[in-house]
Amino acid sequence: MRNGYLLVVDENFAPVAKTQHSKTGKEITVIKFSPDDTMCAVGGNDGRVKIYDVKSKFRKAIVIKKNTLAVIHLDFSIDG
């Protein structure tokens, strides 16, 4: 989302979770789910990469890297 929030919806577009990815309001630029759908990696224009736990409805997150440039691509290995 453009304001730094991540909004997750189900197949019926019903909200599942909303979390603040960027406290500075910078845009989210890339979202990638792990092959087993248990993790979701999110990168943004603020250089943050966060790994969200899907089972906790995106409440638990780990910041794995702080870059000075925008994150434009993320990928998981085949084994997650």
DSSP file (Angstrom, degrees, kcal/mol; ACC not computed):
  #  RESIDUE AA STRUCTURE BP1 BP2  ACC     N-H-->O    O-->H-N    N-H-->O    O-->H-N    TCO  KAPPA ALPHA  PHI   PSI    X-CA   Y-CA   Z-CA
    1    1 A M    >         0   0    0      0, 0.0    27,-1.6     0, 0.0     3,-1.1   0.000 360.0 360.0 360.0 157.3    0.0    0.0    0.0
    2    2 A R  T 3   +     0   0    0      1,-0.2    25,-0.1    25,-0.2    27,-0.0   0.668 360.0  55.5 -74.5 -17.1    1.2    3.5   -0.6
    3    3 A N  T 3  S-     0   0    0      2,-0.2    -1,-0.2    24,-0.1    23,-0.2   0.299 119.2 -98.6-102.1  10.7    1.0    4.6    3.1
    4    4 A G  S <  S+     0   0    0     -3,-1.1    17,-2.2     1,-0.3    18,-2.0   0.502  84.9 122.6  89.2   3.7    3.3    1.9    4.5
    5    5 A Y  E     -A   20   0A   0     15,-0.2     2,-0.6    16,-0.2    -1,-0.3  -0.774  53.4-142.9 -99.6 146.3    0.5   -0.4    5.7
    6    6 A L  E     -A   19   0A   0     13,-3.3    13,-2.2    -2,-0.3     2,-0.5  -0.942  15.2-168.3-106.7 120.5    0.0   -4.0    4.6
    7    7 A L  E     -A   18   0A   0     -2,-0.6     2,-0.5    11,-0.2    11,-0.2  -0.952   3.0-164.5-111.9 121.5   -3.6   -5.1    4.2
    8    8 A V  E     -A   17   0A   0      9,-3.2     8,-3.6    -2,-0.5     9,-1.6  -0.905   8.9-178.0-109.0 130.7   -4.2   -8.8    3.8
    9    9 A V  E     -A   15   0A   0     -2,-0.5     2,-0.1     6,-0.3    -2,-0.0  -0.868  20.4-125.1-123.9 158.7   -7.5  -10.1    2.5
   10   10 A D    >   -     0   0    0      4,-2.1     3,-2.2    -2,-0.3    -1,-0.1  -0.210  48.8 -78.0 -89.7-172.3   -8.9  -13.6    1.9
   11   11 A E  T 3  S+     0   0    0      1,-0.3    -1,-0.0     2,-0.1    -2,-0.0   0.671 134.2  51.5 -64.7 -16.5  -10.4  -14.9   -1.4
   12   12 A N  T 3  S-     0   0    0      2,-0.1    -1,-0.3     3,-0.0     0, 0.0   0.230 119.2-110.8-100.0  11.3  -13.6  -13.1   -0.7
   13   13 A F    <   +     0   0    0     -3,-2.2    -2,-0.1     1,-0.3     3,-0.0   0.694  69.3 147.5  64.4  22.1  -11.7   -9.8   -0.1
   14   14 A A        -     0   0    0      1,-0.1    -4,-2.1     2,-0.0    -1,-0.3  -0.734  57.6-102.4 -83.3 134.1  -12.6   -9.8    3.6
   15   15 A P  E     +A    9   0A   0      0, 0.0    -6,-0.3     0, 0.0     3,-0.1  -0.324  42.1 171.7 -60.5 133.5   -9.8   -8.3    5.7
   16   16 A V  E     -     0   0A   0     -8,-3.6     2,-0.3     1,-0.4    -7,-0.2   0.723  65.8  -8.8-106.2 -41.5   -7.6  -10.8    7.4
   17   17 A A  E     -A    8   0A   0     -9,-1.6    -9,-3.2     2,-0.0    -1,-0.4  -0.993  48.0-164.5-157.6 151.6   -4.9   -8.5    8.8
   18   18 A K  E     +A    7   0A   0     -2,-0.3     2,-0.3   -11,-0.2   -11,-0.2  -0.970  21.7 167.8-139.6 126.6   -3.6   -5.0    8.6
   19   19 A T  E     -A    6   0A   0    -13,-2.2   -13,-3.3    -2,-0.4     2,-0.8  -0.974  38.3-114.0-139.9 152.0   -0.2   -4.1    9.9
   20   20 A Q  E     +A    5   0A   0     -2,-0.3   -15,-0.2   -15,-0.2     3,-0.1  -0.770  31.4 174.1 -89.1 110.2    2.2   -1.1    9.7
   21   21 A H  S    S+     0   0    0    -17,-2.2     2,-0.5    -2,-0.8   -16,-0.2   0.899  71.4  34.0 -79.7 -43.8    5.2   -2.1    7.6
   22   22 A S    >   -     0   0    0    -18,-2.0     3,-1.1     4,-0.2    -1,-0.2  -0.955  57.8-164.5-121.0 120.1    6.8    1.3    7.5
   23   23 A K  T 3  S+     0   0    0     -2,-0.5    -1,-0.1     1,-0.2   -18,-0.0   0.670  94.4  58.4 -73.1 -15.9    6.6    3.8   10.3
   24   24 A T  T 3  S-     0   0    0    -20,-0.1    -1,-0.2     2,-0.1   -20,-0.1   0.491 113.7-116.4 -90.7  -3.9    7.7    6.6    7.9
   25   25 A G    <   +     0   0    0     -3,-1.1   -21,-0.2     1,-0.2   -20,-0.1   0.609  59.2 156.6  80.6  12.0    4.8    5.9    5.5
   26   26 A K        -     0   0    0    -23,-0.2    -1,-0.2   -22,-0.1    -4,-0.2  -0.391  47.5 -94.7 -71.4 150.8    7.0    4.8    2.7
   27   27 A E        -     0   0    0    -24,-0.1    18,-2.9    17,-0.1     2,-0.4  -0.253  27.9-120.4 -66.0 148.3    5.4    2.6    0.0
   28   28 A I  E     -B   44   0B   0    -27,-1.6    16,-0.3    16,-0.2     3,-0.1  -0.780  30.4-178.6 -82.7 132.1    5.6   -1.2    0.0
   29   29 A T  E     +     0   0B   0     14,-2.2     2,-0.3    -2,-0.4    15,-0.2   0.668  58.3  20.3-109.9 -21.6    7.4   -2.2   -3.2
   30   30 A V  E     -B   43   0B   0     13,-1.7    13,-2.6    43,-0.1     2,-0.4  -0.990  51.4-173.3-154.0 141.0    7.4   -6.0   -3.1
   31   31 A I  E     +B   42   0B   0     -2,-0.3     2,-0.4    11,-0.2    11,-0.2  -1.000  11.3 175.4-134.2 132.9    5.6   -8.9   -1.4
   32   32 A K  E     -B   41   0B   0      9,-2.6     9,-3.3    -2,-0.4     2,-0.3  -0.989  17.7-147.1-142.8 130.1    6.6  -12.5   -1.6
   33   33 A F  E     -B   40   0B   0     -2,-0.4     7,-0.2     7,-0.2    43,-0.2  -0.698  28.4-110.3 -92.2 147.5    5.2  -15.6    0.1
   34   34 A S    >   -     0   0    0      5,-2.5     3,-2.0    -2,-0.3    -1,-0.1  -0.323  35.6-103.5 -67.9 159.0    7.3  -18.6    1.0
   35   35 A P  T 3  S+     0   0    0      0, 0.0    -1,-0.1     0, 0.0    43,-0.1   0.803 124.7  45.1 -56.4 -30.3    6.8  -21.8   -1.0
   36   36 A D  T 3  S-     0   0    0      3,-0.0    -2,-0.0    43,-0.0    43,-0.0   0.359 109.5-124.5 -95.5   6.4    4.9  -23.4    2.0
   37   37 A D  S <  S+     0   0    0     -3,-2.0     3,-0.1     2,-0.2    -4,-0.0   0.704  81.1 113.0  60.8  24.5    2.8  -20.2    2.6
   38   38 A T  S    S+     0   0    0      1,-0.1    16,-2.2    16,-0.1    17,-0.5   0.650  74.1  41.2 -96.2 -17.5    3.9  -19.9    6.2
   39   39 A M  E     - C   0  53B   0     14,-0.2    -5,-2.5    15,-0.1     2,-0.4  -0.933  61.5-160.0-130.5 152.4    6.0  -16.7    5.8
   40   40 A C  E     -BC  33  52B   0     12,-2.0    12,-3.3    -2,-0.3     2,-0.4  -0.979   9.4-154.9-133.9 121.0    5.5  -13.5    3.9
   41   41 A A  E     -BC  32  51B   0     -9,-3.3    -9,-2.6    -2,-0.4     2,-0.4  -0.812  13.2-172.2 -96.6 134.5    8.5  -11.2    3.0
   42   42 A V  E     -BC  31  50B   0      8,-2.6     8,-2.5    -2,-0.4     2,-0.3  -0.993   3.8-174.9-131.0 130.6    7.7   -7.5    2.5
   43   43 A G  E     -BC  30  49B   0    -13,-2.6   -14,-2.2    -2,-0.4   -13,-1.7  -0.899   8.1-175.3-123.2 154.8   10.1   -4.9    1.2
   44   44 A G  E >   -B   28   0B   0      4,-1.4    27,-2.0    -2,-0.3     3,-1.7  -0.844  43.8 -92.8-142.8 177.0    9.6   -1.2    0.8
   45   45 A N  T 3  S+     0   0    0    -18,-2.9   -17,-0.1     1,-0.3   -18,-0.1   0.651 116.3  66.9 -65.7 -16.5   10.9    2.2   -0.3
   46   46 A D  T 3  S-     0   0    0    -19,-0.4    -1,-0.3     2,-0.1    24,-0.1   0.455 116.1-111.1 -84.7   0.6   12.3    2.7    3.2
   47   47 A G  S <  S+     0   0    0     -3,-1.7    20,-2.5     1,-0.3     2,-0.2   0.439  72.0 137.7  86.8  -0.2   14.8   -0.1    2.7
   48   48 A R  E     - D   0  66B   0     18,-0.2    -4,-1.4    20,-0.1     2,-0.4  -0.559  35.2-167.5 -82.6 143.5   13.2   -2.4    5.2
   49   49 A V  E     -CD  43  65B   0     16,-1.4    15,-1.9    -2,-0.2    16,-0.9  -0.995  12.2-176.8-124.2 123.5   12.6   -6.1    4.7
   50   50 A K  E     -CD  42  63B   0     -8,-2.5    -8,-2.6    -2,-0.4     2,-0.6  -0.956  19.1-148.6-122.1 141.7   10.3   -7.8    7.1
   51   51 A I  E     -CD  41  62B   0     11,-2.5    11,-1.8    -2,-0.4     2,-0.3  -0.945  20.7-160.1-107.0 116.6    9.4  -11.5    7.4
   52   52 A Y  E     -CD  40  61B   0    -12,-3.3   -12,-2.0    -2,-0.6     2,-0.7  -0.750  17.8-126.3 -99.3 143.7    5.8  -11.9    8.7
   53   53 A D  E   > -C   39   0B   0      7,-2.2     5,-1.8    -2,-0.3     3,-0.5  -0.805  16.8-160.3 -86.8 115.8    4.4  -15.1   10.2
   54   54 A V  T > 5S+     0   0    0    -16,-2.2     3,-1.9    -2,-0.7    -1,-0.2   0.884  86.7  59.2 -66.5 -39.9    1.2  -15.9    8.3
   55   55 A K  T 3 5S+     0   0    0    -17,-0.5    -1,-0.2     1,-0.3   -16,-0.1   0.787 102.2  53.8 -62.8 -27.5   -0.2  -18.2   11.0
   56   56 A S  T > 5S-     0   0    0     -3,-0.5     3,-0.9     4,-0.1    -1,-0.3   0.224 122.7-106.4 -89.9  16.0   -0.2  -15.3   13.5
   57   57 A K  T < 5S-     0   0    0     -3,-1.9    -3,-0.2     1,-0.2   -39,-0.2   0.883  71.4 -60.3  58.3  41.3   -2.2  -13.2   11.1
   58   58 A F  T 3 <S+     0   0    0     -5,-1.8    -1,-0.2     2,-0.1    -4,-0.1   0.662 109.4 120.6  67.0  19.8    0.9  -11.1   10.3
   59   59 A R    <   +     0   0    0     -3,-0.9     2,-0.5    -6,-0.4    -2,-0.1   0.848  61.3  64.3 -80.9 -35.4    1.3   -9.9   13.9
   60   60 A K        +     0   0    0     -7,-0.4    -7,-2.2     2,-0.0     2,-0.3  -0.777  67.2 169.0 -93.9 129.5    4.8  -11.3   14.4
   61   61 A A  E     -D   52   0B   0     -2,-0.5     2,-0.4    -9,-0.2    -9,-0.2  -0.989  23.1-156.7-140.1 148.9    7.6   -9.9   12.2
   62   62 A I  E     -D   51   0B   0    -11,-1.8   -11,-2.5    -2,-0.3     2,-0.7  -0.993  16.4-140.3-123.4 127.1   11.3  -10.0   12.0
   63   63 A V  E     +D   50   0B   0     -2,-0.4   -13,-0.2   -13,-0.2     3,-0.1  -0.789  24.0 176.9 -83.9 118.0   13.3   -7.2   10.3
   64   64 A I  E     +     0   0B   0    -15,-1.9     2,-0.3    -2,-0.7    -1,-0.2   0.661  60.8   9.9-100.2 -16.8   16.1   -9.1    8.5
   65   65 A K  E     -D   49   0B   0    -16,-0.9   -16,-1.4     2,-0.0     2,-0.6  -0.957  51.9-153.3-161.8 142.1   17.8   -6.2    6.8
   66   66 A K  E     -D   48   0B   0     -2,-0.3   -18,-0.2   -18,-0.2     2,-0.2  -0.958  25.7-175.6-117.9 111.2   17.9   -2.5    6.7
   67   67 A N        -     0   0    0    -20,-2.5     4,-0.1    -2,-0.6    -2,-0.0  -0.574  31.9-137.5-100.7 164.9   19.0   -1.1    3.4
   68   68 A T  S    S+     0   0    0     -2,-0.2     2,-0.3     2,-0.1    -1,-0.1   0.599  89.3  57.5 -93.3 -14.7   19.6    2.5    2.3
   69   69 A L  S    S-     0   0    0    -22,-0.2    -2,-0.2     1,-0.1     2,-0.0  -0.725 100.1 -84.5-111.8 163.4   17.9    1.9   -1.0
   70   70 A A        -     0   0    0     -2,-0.3     2,-0.6   -24,-0.1   -25,-0.2  -0.337  40.5-121.9 -63.0 144.8   14.4    0.7   -1.9
   71   71 A V        +     0   0    0    -27,-2.0   -42,-0.2   -23,-0.2   -28,-0.1  -0.814  37.5 167.6 -89.5 122.9   13.9   -3.0   -1.9
   72   72 A I        +     0   0    0     -2,-0.6     2,-0.3     1,-0.3    -1,-0.1   0.519  59.2  33.0-116.2  -8.5   12.6   -4.0   -5.4
   73   73 A H        +     0   0    0    -43,-0.1     2,-0.3     2,-0.0    -1,-0.3  -0.984  54.2 175.4-151.5 138.9   12.9   -7.8   -5.4
   74   74 A L        +     0   0    0     -2,-0.3     2,-0.3    -3,-0.1   -43,-0.1  -0.969   6.8 176.1-135.2 151.6   12.6  -10.6   -2.9
   75   75 A D        -     0   0    0     -2,-0.3     2,-0.3   -43,-0.1   -41,-0.1  -0.986  18.8-141.6-154.5 150.9   12.8  -14.4   -3.3
   76   76 A F        -     0   0    0     -2,-0.3     2,-0.1   -43,-0.2   -43,-0.0  -0.810  28.2-112.8-106.1 151.0   12.7  -17.5   -1.1
   77   77 A S    >   -     0   0    0     -2,-0.3     3,-2.1     1,-0.1    -1,-0.1  -0.368  39.6-100.3 -71.9 165.4   14.8  -20.6   -1.7
   78   78 A I  T 3  S+     0   0    0      1,-0.3    -1,-0.1     2,-0.1    -2,-0.0   0.840 125.3  50.2 -59.8 -33.9   12.8  -23.7   -2.7
   79   79 A D  T 3         0   0    0    -44,-0.1    -1,-0.3   -45,-0.0   -45,-0.0   0.303 360.0 360.0 -89.6  11.0   13.0  -25.0    0.9
   80   80 A G    <         0   0    0     -3,-2.1    -2,-0.1   -41,-0.0   -46,-0.0   0.444 360.0 360.0  90.7 360.0   11.7  -21.7    2.3
